[in-house]
């Protein structure tokens, strides 16, 4: 009965699942034989890359339905989580290693990734763990694409469907592929029935990344790791952004011709501009020369530069060449 239920509910999106006690940390897990002993349903191999499913959100459809049905079938289940890869993280990590504005000590620590079988050396593994897990939290929470959404495609899928970024698992996948795409990391995205709809709506409206306290603490640790100078512009932007998030639908800018930008509108467009600048290759410390009229867009562009650590060079109004 359980097997047929799972196949029927998951066949469009979920390729594999198992029942377990506790949250899955790694791909090498066997599950348990008796479903009545399980408190966790762990999903992996989740994908909506099939042509007919591409671009479809399952937040209020399949995933929520799956959780409801499994809860009814096995009421003792407490957790519904994924064990997900982090494609692209290794490439992003390489870019951080090449960033000369990062502290030398951090860049030096990350060089250990070049050592063959580094994970088999306990001291080297602990050194990398202390650096990479916080950086992974920073990558998943703070790094955005041109649309202001998380840079990582798997994060976009699950967060958009109402999940919480729950845990970053060190050495969750020690296969060659796991090291190549994410330095061995895997992630748990947690689906809580009562939170799915709210998380989905906040993500859709504000690009809010729902995450656990543990992941949030790791992101804070990353800010300390990268150093004060590297974080100065980010901290200034976050000072502005924190105040803006408190006001949401209040007016941020109202123009003479009647255009209105709420604080939420401003944050959303700012994230889109920041993502576009990043895709154009703008990095921390780069100068961004602009030619734009005095407008709300000019303010949002300034904030976008601040967000990614660029140096905004405004047009020199009123100055004429002699």
C-alpha beads as a LAMMPS data file, in Angstrom:
LAMMPS data file: protein, C-alpha beads

322 atoms
321 bonds

1 atom types
1 bond types

-500.0 500.0 xlo xhi
-500.0 500.0 ylo yhi
-500.0 500.0 zlo zhi

Masses

1 110.0

Atoms # bond

1 1 1 0.000 0.000 0.000
2 1 1 2.732 2.454 0.987
3 1 1 4.823 1.574 -2.049
4 1 1 1.943 2.051 -4.476
5 1 1 0.994 5.328 -2.808
6 1 1 4.523 6.680 -3.134
7 1 1 4.873 5.600 -6.761
8 1 1 1.539 7.177 -7.666
9 1 1 2.282 10.468 -5.920
10 1 1 5.926 10.804 -6.859
11 1 1 6.207 9.446 -10.356
12 1 1 6.082 12.898 -12.029
13 1 1 8.852 14.458 -9.966
14 1 1 10.482 12.166 -7.382
15 1 1 12.797 9.479 -8.673
16 1 1 13.806 7.911 -5.326
17 1 1 12.788 8.007 -1.680
18 1 1 13.242 6.056 1.510
19 1 1 11.969 6.011 5.078
20 1 1 14.402 6.591 7.908
21 1 1 14.848 7.582 11.521
22 1 1 16.228 11.112 11.671
23 1 1 17.229 13.421 8.847
24 1 1 19.344 11.985 6.038
25 1 1 22.890 13.347 5.912
26 1 1 24.505 11.382 3.115
27 1 1 23.648 9.421 -0.002
28 1 1 24.877 6.155 1.523
29 1 1 21.857 5.364 3.656
30 1 1 19.772 2.216 3.613
31 1 1 16.515 3.306 5.200
32 1 1 14.580 0.930 7.455
33 1 1 12.579 -2.185 6.729
34 1 1 9.458 -1.446 8.781
35 1 1 7.669 1.786 7.747
36 1 1 6.024 1.970 11.181
37 1 1 9.441 2.583 12.749
38 1 1 10.208 5.598 10.560
39 1 1 9.882 9.237 11.591
40 1 1 11.312 10.711 8.363
41 1 1 10.480 10.496 4.670
42 1 1 13.620 11.425 2.721
43 1 1 13.396 12.281 -0.980
44 1 1 16.297 12.424 -3.409
45 1 1 16.674 12.511 -7.156
46 1 1 13.937 15.177 -7.286
47 1 1 13.627 16.944 -10.615
48 1 1 11.154 18.939 -12.679
49 1 1 13.442 19.041 -15.706
50 1 1 11.050 16.988 -17.832
51 1 1 9.765 19.137 -20.698
52 1 1 6.159 18.974 -19.557
53 1 1 7.061 20.009 -16.001
54 1 1 9.672 22.683 -16.669
55 1 1 8.801 26.006 -15.026
56 1 1 5.873 24.597 -13.045
57 1 1 5.674 25.343 -9.331
58 1 1 4.552 22.433 -7.171
59 1 1 4.320 24.462 -3.926
60 1 1 0.562 24.214 -3.604
61 1 1 0.100 21.102 -5.701
62 1 1 2.143 17.942 -5.774
63 1 1 4.622 18.334 -2.920
64 1 1 2.002 19.580 -0.472
65 1 1 -0.300 16.763 -1.549
66 1 1 2.465 14.197 -1.109
67 1 1 3.186 15.385 2.428
68 1 1 -0.519 15.306 3.297
69 1 1 -0.998 11.793 1.934
70 1 1 2.087 10.411 3.626
71 1 1 1.027 12.039 6.895
72 1 1 -2.306 10.266 6.698
73 1 1 -0.743 6.956 5.701
74 1 1 2.007 7.118 8.352
75 1 1 0.952 9.600 11.052
76 1 1 4.136 9.004 13.061
77 1 1 6.238 10.720 10.371
78 1 1 7.626 14.012 11.664
79 1 1 9.993 15.121 8.914
80 1 1 9.697 15.390 5.143
81 1 1 13.090 16.286 3.754
82 1 1 15.155 16.087 0.619
83 1 1 18.758 15.052 0.289
84 1 1 19.790 17.439 -2.466
85 1 1 22.951 18.198 -4.438
86 1 1 24.443 21.690 -4.743
87 1 1 25.466 21.925 -8.412
88 1 1 27.652 24.914 -9.214
89 1 1 28.957 25.411 -5.686
90 1 1 32.455 24.123 -6.490
91 1 1 32.767 26.599 -9.370
92 1 1 31.580 29.442 -7.136
93 1 1 34.045 28.331 -4.467
94 1 1 36.855 28.465 -7.009
95 1 1 35.931 32.078 -7.784
96 1 1 36.176 32.911 -4.080
97 1 1 39.639 31.341 -3.937
98 1 1 40.698 33.652 -6.778
99 1 1 39.299 36.770 -5.073
100 1 1 42.334 38.691 -3.853
101 1 1 40.175 40.799 -1.538
102 1 1 39.414 37.793 0.631
103 1 1 41.659 37.288 3.665
104 1 1 44.837 35.438 2.776
105 1 1 44.230 32.962 5.605
106 1 1 40.881 31.912 4.127
107 1 1 42.263 31.569 0.616
108 1 1 45.139 29.535 2.012
109 1 1 42.723 27.204 3.797
110 1 1 40.772 26.607 0.600
111 1 1 43.936 25.607 -1.252
112 1 1 43.698 22.275 0.579
113 1 1 40.942 21.347 -1.887
114 1 1 43.696 20.747 -4.437
115 1 1 45.180 17.945 -2.323
116 1 1 44.126 14.481 -3.565
117 1 1 41.901 12.590 -1.093
118 1 1 41.901 15.569 1.262
119 1 1 38.823 14.230 3.039
120 1 1 40.806 11.238 4.316
121 1 1 43.130 13.487 6.331
122 1 1 41.266 14.423 9.523
123 1 1 43.098 17.676 10.246
124 1 1 42.793 18.913 6.662
125 1 1 39.152 17.861 6.507
126 1 1 38.269 19.773 9.702
127 1 1 40.079 22.855 8.418
128 1 1 38.069 22.824 5.206
129 1 1 34.818 22.056 6.990
130 1 1 35.209 25.172 9.164
131 1 1 35.482 27.307 6.035
132 1 1 33.293 25.622 3.438
133 1 1 30.055 25.058 5.381
134 1 1 29.698 28.778 6.231
135 1 1 30.592 29.733 2.662
136 1 1 27.943 27.304 1.395
137 1 1 25.328 29.049 3.551
138 1 1 26.429 32.388 2.106
139 1 1 26.211 30.957 -1.419
140 1 1 22.719 29.522 -0.952
141 1 1 21.250 32.540 0.876
142 1 1 23.015 35.606 -0.507
143 1 1 24.171 34.817 -4.049
144 1 1 21.480 35.803 -6.584
145 1 1 20.880 35.544 -10.320
146 1 1 19.748 38.429 -12.506
147 1 1 16.144 37.918 -11.382
148 1 1 17.032 38.359 -7.728
149 1 1 16.545 34.666 -6.979
150 1 1 19.068 32.204 -5.515
151 1 1 21.906 31.425 -7.886
152 1 1 21.647 27.702 -7.216
153 1 1 18.949 25.998 -9.364
154 1 1 18.119 23.266 -6.829
155 1 1 17.628 25.909 -4.125
156 1 1 15.303 27.829 -6.448
157 1 1 13.224 24.705 -7.020
158 1 1 12.716 23.758 -3.381
159 1 1 12.437 27.250 -1.918
160 1 1 9.931 28.118 -4.625
161 1 1 7.902 25.090 -3.606
162 1 1 7.702 26.093 0.038
163 1 1 10.640 24.276 1.616
164 1 1 13.080 25.546 4.223
165 1 1 16.845 25.428 3.708
166 1 1 17.348 23.269 6.754
167 1 1 20.844 21.793 6.954
168 1 1 24.139 21.757 5.073
169 1 1 25.645 18.280 5.239
170 1 1 29.405 18.003 5.201
171 1 1 30.717 15.159 2.997
172 1 1 27.201 14.078 2.135
173 1 1 28.341 12.851 -1.274
174 1 1 31.944 11.655 -1.493
175 1 1 31.652 10.354 -5.044
176 1 1 33.765 11.930 -7.792
177 1 1 30.697 13.790 -9.009
178 1 1 29.882 15.001 -5.500
179 1 1 33.355 16.483 -5.054
180 1 1 33.387 17.955 -8.541
181 1 1 30.098 19.825 -8.243
182 1 1 29.961 20.748 -4.546
183 1 1 33.120 19.752 -2.644
184 1 1 31.132 16.811 -1.266
185 1 1 28.302 18.886 0.220
186 1 1 24.619 17.965 0.186
187 1 1 21.649 19.884 1.559
188 1 1 18.436 19.036 3.400
189 1 1 15.391 21.023 2.345
190 1 1 12.625 20.557 4.903
191 1 1 8.926 20.576 4.010
192 1 1 6.656 21.446 6.941
193 1 1 3.000 21.144 5.984
194 1 1 1.875 24.210 7.943
195 1 1 4.679 26.355 6.485
196 1 1 4.690 25.338 2.819
197 1 1 2.166 27.893 1.592
198 1 1 3.629 30.783 3.616
199 1 1 7.194 30.004 2.522
200 1 1 6.075 29.723 -1.079
201 1 1 4.266 33.080 -0.993
202 1 1 7.141 34.902 0.727
203 1 1 9.600 33.502 -1.780
204 1 1 7.406 34.423 -4.742
205 1 1 6.627 37.946 -3.511
206 1 1 9.910 38.904 -1.825
207 1 1 12.468 36.232 -2.821
208 1 1 12.701 35.389 0.891
209 1 1 14.915 32.385 1.647
210 1 1 13.344 30.420 4.503
211 1 1 16.139 28.809 6.493
212 1 1 16.829 27.208 9.850
213 1 1 18.666 28.925 12.692
214 1 1 21.606 26.609 12.067
215 1 1 21.980 27.741 8.461
216 1 1 21.463 31.379 9.431
217 1 1 24.253 31.047 12.006
218 1 1 26.540 29.585 9.336
219 1 1 25.831 32.569 7.086
220 1 1 26.765 34.929 9.920
221 1 1 29.959 32.964 10.432
222 1 1 30.758 33.402 6.737
223 1 1 30.615 37.176 7.125
224 1 1 33.295 36.962 9.783
225 1 1 35.406 34.633 7.659
226 1 1 35.517 36.905 4.628
227 1 1 36.734 39.844 6.714
228 1 1 35.616 43.344 7.554
229 1 1 36.934 45.059 4.416
230 1 1 35.288 42.542 2.103
231 1 1 32.008 42.894 3.971
232 1 1 31.906 46.684 4.414
233 1 1 29.649 47.470 1.454
234 1 1 27.565 44.338 2.097
235 1 1 27.000 45.407 5.702
236 1 1 25.985 48.901 4.605
237 1 1 23.517 47.462 2.116
238 1 1 22.150 45.076 4.747
239 1 1 21.637 48.048 7.076
240 1 1 19.449 49.652 4.429
241 1 1 17.763 46.381 3.467
242 1 1 16.879 45.454 7.058
243 1 1 14.996 48.720 7.469
244 1 1 13.335 48.314 4.085
245 1 1 12.080 44.824 4.960
246 1 1 10.360 46.233 8.035
247 1 1 8.200 48.514 5.882
248 1 1 7.285 46.163 3.000
249 1 1 4.268 47.843 1.344
250 1 1 5.002 51.400 2.503
251 1 1 6.096 53.927 -0.140
252 1 1 9.800 53.957 -0.877
253 1 1 9.605 56.416 -3.772
254 1 1 6.677 58.279 -5.328
255 1 1 7.434 60.257 -8.485
256 1 1 5.776 63.415 -9.745
257 1 1 4.101 61.515 -12.561
258 1 1 2.458 59.164 -10.062
259 1 1 4.754 56.164 -10.213
260 1 1 4.984 54.381 -6.864
261 1 1 7.668 52.028 -5.596
262 1 1 7.035 50.182 -2.348
263 1 1 9.952 48.973 -0.239
264 1 1 9.223 45.444 -1.458
265 1 1 9.301 46.657 -5.077
266 1 1 12.616 48.358 -4.418
267 1 1 14.191 45.252 -2.882
268 1 1 12.957 43.042 -5.720
269 1 1 14.213 45.334 -8.495
270 1 1 17.444 45.930 -6.614
271 1 1 18.069 42.171 -6.503
272 1 1 17.367 41.910 -10.243
273 1 1 19.814 44.700 -11.038
274 1 1 22.453 43.194 -8.751
275 1 1 22.040 39.837 -10.482
276 1 1 22.353 41.462 -13.909
277 1 1 25.560 43.252 -12.891
278 1 1 26.981 39.999 -11.543
279 1 1 26.214 38.177 -14.795
280 1 1 28.007 40.984 -16.656
281 1 1 31.102 40.158 -14.637
282 1 1 31.049 42.961 -12.065
283 1 1 32.958 41.881 -8.953
284 1 1 33.805 43.271 -5.542
285 1 1 35.700 46.551 -5.939
286 1 1 34.908 47.034 -9.647
287 1 1 33.848 50.519 -10.746
288 1 1 30.460 50.829 -12.416
289 1 1 30.202 53.971 -14.546
290 1 1 26.600 54.883 -15.334
291 1 1 24.819 57.335 -17.590
292 1 1 21.285 57.569 -16.320
293 1 1 18.855 60.383 -15.597
294 1 1 17.896 61.322 -12.073
295 1 1 15.281 58.681 -11.427
296 1 1 14.171 55.899 -9.070
297 1 1 16.168 53.508 -11.258
298 1 1 19.354 55.467 -10.526
299 1 1 18.816 54.968 -6.791
300 1 1 18.111 51.252 -7.260
301 1 1 21.235 50.908 -9.406
302 1 1 23.316 52.546 -6.673
303 1 1 21.897 50.082 -4.125
304 1 1 22.595 47.190 -6.516
305 1 1 26.257 48.226 -6.730
306 1 1 26.358 48.468 -2.955
307 1 1 24.832 45.028 -2.663
308 1 1 27.539 43.313 -4.729
309 1 1 30.418 45.504 -3.527
310 1 1 30.828 47.530 -6.724
311 1 1 31.833 51.190 -6.764
312 1 1 29.037 53.343 -8.204
313 1 1 30.257 56.227 -10.378
314 1 1 27.320 58.598 -10.898
315 1 1 26.971 60.999 -13.838
316 1 1 28.367 64.464 -13.155
317 1 1 25.277 66.601 -13.501
318 1 1 25.926 70.260 -14.182
319 1 1 29.571 69.777 -15.190
320 1 1 30.562 70.827 -18.683
321 1 1 33.849 70.321 -20.476
322 1 1 35.645 73.573 -21.238

Bonds

1 1 1 2
2 1 2 3
3 1 3 4
4 1 4 5
5 1 5 6
6 1 6 7
7 1 7 8
8 1 8 9
9 1 9 10
10 1 10 11
11 1 11 12
12 1 12 13
13 1 13 14
14 1 14 15
15 1 15 16
16 1 16 17
17 1 17 18
18 1 18 19
19 1 19 20
20 1 20 21
21 1 21 22
22 1 22 23
23 1 23 24
24 1 24 25
25 1 25 26
26 1 26 27
27 1 27 28
28 1 28 29
29 1 29 30
30 1 30 31
31 1 31 32
32 1 32 33
33 1 33 34
34 1 34 35
35 1 35 36
36 1 36 37
37 1 37 38
38 1 38 39
39 1 39 40
40 1 40 41
41 1 41 42
42 1 42 43
43 1 43 44
44 1 44 45
45 1 45 46
46 1 46 47
47 1 47 48
48 1 48 49
49 1 49 50
50 1 50 51
51 1 51 52
52 1 52 53
53 1 53 54
54 1 54 55
55 1 55 56
56 1 56 57
57 1 57 58
58 1 58 59
59 1 59 60
60 1 60 61
61 1 61 62
62 1 62 63
63 1 63 64
64 1 64 65
65 1 65 66
66 1 66 67
67 1 67 68
68 1 68 69
69 1 69 70
70 1 70 71
71 1 71 72
72 1 72 73
73 1 73 74
74 1 74 75
75 1 75 76
76 1 76 77
77 1 77 78
78 1 78 79
79 1 79 80
80 1 80 81
81 1 81 82
82 1 82 83
83 1 83 84
84 1 84 85
85 1 85 86
86 1 86 87
87 1 87 88
88 1 88 89
89 1 89 90
90 1 90 91
91 1 91 92
92 1 92 93
93 1 93 94
94 1 94 95
95 1 95 96
96 1 96 97
97 1 97 98
98 1 98 99
99 1 99 100
100 1 100 101
101 1 101 102
102 1 102 103
103 1 103 104
104 1 104 105
105 1 105 106
106 1 106 107
107 1 107 108
108 1 108 109
109 1 109 110
110 1 110 111
111 1 111 112
112 1 112 113
113 1 113 114
114 1 114 115
115 1 115 116
116 1 116 117
117 1 117 118
118 1 118 119
119 1 119 120
120 1 120 121
121 1 121 122
122 1 122 123
123 1 123 124
124 1 124 125
125 1 125 126
126 1 126 127
127 1 127 128
128 1 128 129
129 1 129 130
130 1 130 131
131 1 131 132
132 1 132 133
133 1 133 134
134 1 134 135
135 1 135 136
136 1 136 137
137 1 137 138
138 1 138 139
139 1 139 140
140 1 140 141
141 1 141 142
142 1 142 143
143 1 143 144
144 1 144 145
145 1 145 146
146 1 146 147
147 1 147 148
148 1 148 149
149 1 149 150
150 1 150 151
151 1 151 152
152 1 152 153
153 1 153 154
154 1 154 155
155 1 155 156
156 1 156 157
157 1 157 158
158 1 158 159
159 1 159 160
160 1 160 161
161 1 161 162
162 1 162 163
163 1 163 164
164 1 164 165
165 1 165 166
166 1 166 167
167 1 167 168
168 1 168 169
169 1 169 170
170 1 170 171
171 1 171 172
172 1 172 173
173 1 173 174
174 1 174 175
175 1 175 176
176 1 176 177
177 1 177 178
178 1 178 179
179 1 179 180
180 1 180 181
181 1 181 182
182 1 182 183
183 1 183 184
184 1 184 185
185 1 185 186
186 1 186 187
187 1 187 188
188 1 188 189
189 1 189 190
190 1 190 191
191 1 191 192
192 1 192 193
193 1 193 194
194 1 194 195
195 1 195 196
196 1 196 197
197 1 197 198
198 1 198 199
199 1 199 200
200 1 200 201
201 1 201 202
202 1 202 203
203 1 203 204
204 1 204 205
205 1 205 206
206 1 206 207
207 1 207 208
208 1 208 209
209 1 209 210
210 1 210 211
211 1 211 212
212 1 212 213
213 1 213 214
214 1 214 215
215 1 215 216
216 1 216 217
217 1 217 218
218 1 218 219
219 1 219 220
220 1 220 221
221 1 221 222
222 1 222 223
223 1 223 224
224 1 224 225
225 1 225 226
226 1 226 227
227 1 227 228
228 1 228 229
229 1 229 230
230 1 230 231
231 1 231 232
232 1 232 233
233 1 233 234
234 1 234 235
235 1 235 236
236 1 236 237
237 1 237 238
238 1 238 239
239 1 239 240
240 1 240 241
241 1 241 242
242 1 242 243
243 1 243 244
244 1 244 245
245 1 245 246
246 1 246 247
247 1 247 248
248 1 248 249
249 1 249 250
250 1 250 251
251 1 251 252
252 1 252 253
253 1 253 254
254 1 254 255
255 1 255 256
256 1 256 257
257 1 257 258
258 1 258 259
259 1 259 260
260 1 260 261
261 1 261 262
262 1 262 263
263 1 263 264
264 1 264 265
265 1 265 266
266 1 266 267
267 1 267 268
268 1 268 269
269 1 269 270
270 1 270 271
271 1 271 272
272 1 272 273
273 1 273 274
274 1 274 275
275 1 275 276
276 1 276 277
277 1 277 278
278 1 278 279
279 1 279 280
280 1 280 281
281 1 281 282
282 1 282 283
283 1 283 284
284 1 284 285
285 1 285 286
286 1 286 287
287 1 287 288
288 1 288 289
289 1 289 290
290 1 290 291
291 1 291 292
292 1 292 293
293 1 293 294
294 1 294 295
295 1 295 296
296 1 296 297
297 1 297 298
298 1 298 299
299 1 299 300
300 1 300 301
301 1 301 302
302 1 302 303
303 1 303 304
304 1 304 305
305 1 305 306
306 1 306 307
307 1 307 308
308 1 308 309
309 1 309 310
310 1 310 311
311 1 311 312
312 1 312 313
313 1 313 314
314 1 314 315
315 1 315 316
316 1 316 317
317 1 317 318
318 1 318 319
319 1 319 320
320 1 320 321
321 1 321 322
